[in-house]
């Protein structure tokens, strides 16, 4: 049996892997949950008028942005300082557009 360890985030009833998985549609998998790792829970500031939610995994340097249309994107290699500035920005949407969008590797997850 092939074993792969991934980091995922449980949010709103959905478990979201933070990296792409090479699985066929409908392929069954067995999950083992490990709690307590600093990377297992995202830090989340309040939502904004542009963004439904913003989350950050410090050890993975992964920033998750959910937009009001329901789409979710992961941005990779984002320093904690960028997350902190985004979380404290007067306008998170403006900060995101100026400092995150088109600046980091990204993947749409939903």
WOQUI-V664004 format. One line per field, one symbol per residue. ss: DSSP state (A for helix, B for strand, O for the rest). phi: phi as a letter, one per 40 degrees, with the letter a starting at -180 (. if undefined). Layout:
# WOQUI-V664004
ss=???
phi=???
This chain:
# WOQUI-V664004
ss=OOOOOOOBBBBOOBBBBOOOOOOOOOOOOOOOOOOOOAAAOOBBBOOOOOBBBBBBBOOOOBBBBBBOOOOBBBBBOOOAAAAAAAAAOOOAAAAAAAAOOOOOBBBBOO
phi=.cbbbbbbbcaggbcbccacbcbcdgccbbbbcbbhcdccbccbcccbccbcabbabdccfbbbbbcccgcbbbbbgccdcccdcccbccbccccdccbbdgbbcbacba
